[in-house]
Amino acid sequence: EPEVTQTPSHQVTQMGQEVILRCVPISNHLYFYWYRQILGQKVEFLVSFYNNEISEKSEIFDDQFSVERPDGSNFTLKIRSTKLEDSAMYFCASSTDRSGYTFGSGTRLTVV
Amino acid sequence: AQSVTQPDIHITVSEGASLELRCNYSYGATPYLFWYVQSPGQGLQLLLKYFSGDTLVQGIKGFEAEFKRSQSSFNLRKPSVHWSDAAEYFCAVALSGGYNKLIFGAGTRLAVHP
């Protein structure tokens, strides 16, 4: 069964550093998303992406965040200057109109 | 505002017992409905989804869910729980059309006693 692949599985970074989280969505999916889950809390929507542009973003997704689809397969989330409160599990997801949403296994980001 | 409520934060059942996890949503129209399961430190696995049609939906691992429009509910059920079902379960909704964001409930943590 097709999968959404995320790398790395775990990243530790120092506060103030930039991080890039990578995702390879399912190849025939058209819509891409980033979600995050702070430890012990619910999954929160960050941003959706379609046709090479952001279609919706949450209030969490401020100027420190950006997304990009640099080629035909990768979908990245960049955090420019990480803060302690950015520590969370970040999930990438992709979908088509009727497929439902397939999630990757996540990247655990730890900011120290 | 759109919201998803899972009233039970934590449920404990005995192995072999039946299970029902509750989910209520608040949306202007009938949304797409999903249940996901998450084992500790793992990703989100889709158990089942409802888009339209038959209101009783069968999923993986022996789970089913019933959409009740009048109650704005989408409760997850399993007739006989296995110890391996211990995990966190999330109900999620999206406006119809697979490009809309998912809104998650807070989750229900299921513990299974032998």
Interface residues (C-beta under 8 A of the other chain):
Chain A: L30 Y31 Y33 Y35 Q41 K42 V43 E44 F45 S48 Y50 S55 E56 F91 A93 S95 T96 D97 R98 S99 G100 Y101 T102 F103 G104 S105 G106 R108
Chain B: Y32 F34 Y36 G41 Q42 G43 L44 Q45 L46 K49 F51 F90 A92 A94 G97 G98 Y99 N100 K101 L102 I103 F104 G105 A106 G107
